[in-house]
């Protein structure tokens, strides 16, 4: 039998369901009856309703280039839990590392649990994978010795020129070949898409 007081009073009609709309402590008391005799003492059940934590602070939109190698997502908070849904579901093992193989948008959600409080609402992080262009279209050039070559101009958008196929520092100034001797010289060029402050080369 359930009561709202440690002695006296009338038993509740059924087992109480705690109300969590406000913080604070509500005390319930329960007795048992064996062979028609109710126990004189009642056991106290204290229900403590605590404030939930606030949502952690996040960068709402994270823009990444297709096929880039991003770091794990971050949030400012305590006891972070990461999810793939706004509510329900099971928390991930840790902060997710976005997959960048395909262009599109994926939403992640993160909550925090501050000391002594309950897990709070989830903040959304929208991860947007932006298109990284293919290599620009180029055509091999042949010159006769002694000719005056023109500055190279591939078909593409924003270019960077390099001395090798990987690594190095690019320049936006297109090279002008020389034709003083017989031989082959290779140049390398990339193109980029720009989305605000993000450049996908």
Residue, then its C-alpha position, 0 to 999 in steps of 0.5 A: x500500500x502506498x502513502x504520501x506520509x510516513x504514518x496515518x493517512x489514506x492509502x493511494x488507489x494505486x502505485x504512484x507514478x512520479x511527476x517530473x514537470x518540476x524539480x524537487x523531491x517527493x517522498x512516497x511511503x510503502x507498506x506491505x500486508x502479510x496474512x491480513x496484517x499491514x506492517x506498522x512501519x512504512x518504507x520511504x521512497x524519495x523521488x528526486x527530479x533534477x534539472x537536465x543539462x543544457x545542450x552543448x555548444x557546437x558548430x552548427x554546419x561543418x563543410x568538408x571537401x569530398x574525399x578529404x580526411x577530416x578529424x572527429x567532430x567536436x563539441x563544447x560540453x561535459x560528458x558528451x554523447x553522440x547520436x545519429x538521431x535527434x531522439x532515442x537510439x543508442x549513443x555512438x562509441x565516441x565522436x564520429x569521424x564524417x565519411x567524405x566519399x560522397x557529396x551530401x549532408x549527414x546530421x549528427x547530434x550530441x548531448x551533454x551530462x553535467x555533474x549532478x544533472x540529467x542528460x540534456x537535449x541534443x544539439x545538431x551538427x550538419x556535416x555537408x560534403x562539398x564536391x571536389x572536381x576531377x583533374x582539369x582537361x589538358x592536351x599534350x603540346x608539341x613545339x619545334x626547337x626555337x619556337x615561342x610557346x604560349x602560357x599554358x591554359x587548361x580547360x577548367x575553373x580555378x587552377x594551381x600549378x605544380x612541379x610534381x604529381x603529388x605534394x609541393x606548393x602550388x601556384x596560380x601562375x601558369x608556366x610558359x614552356x621553353x623550346x630551346x632544346x629537344x626533350x619533354x617537360x611535364x607540368x601538373x595542374x589541379x582545379x578547385x571548387x570554392x564554397x565560401x571559405x572552403x576550397x576543394x581542390 
